[in-house]
Amino acid sequence: VPQLGPQLPPRLTQQPWHLLYSTARDGFSLRTLYRSAARPDSPALLLIRDTGAQAFGAFSASAIRSSGGFYGTGETFLFSFCPELKVFRWTGRNDFFVKGDVNLLMVGGGSGRFGLWLDGDLHHGGSQPCETFDNETLSHREEFCVQDLEMWGLA
């Protein structure tokens, strides 16, 4: 989280962040992750470590929630630590920022590819280059198994 601070929108850099959800504490469930989200207007930072020890995630300027369509703003971005921090910002090509239901959470998209996706039990996910962020694959493989996942929000 400290390394990501300078990448956040300026209005958020001095705000205290706290852990809203953790698979180690709360189990593996997308429904529980949605319930753990703070206020609807609170930004969220999603941090993932896969079973290959790769760390990556997403920042959303709005709370991670279940939705009927894509939501979010151009402040949304993807990132990876491979091995140093790489940030993938909005390209302006589309506005497929975040979309989630009980079975799938997606961040970024276009042409049937998602920058980051997680399944309903948070055990499996994937990452592909997408038009929204022009990102690299965040993990070493396009599909991965989640070892740990945390969601942080503003205190």
Salt bridges, closest charged atoms under 4 A:
ASP26 OD2 - ARG25 NH2 3.07
ASP41 OD1 - ARG39 NE 3.33
GLU75 OE2 - ARG11 NH1 2.62
ASP119 OD2 - HIS124 ND1 3.35
GLU136 OE1 - LYS86 NZ 3.15
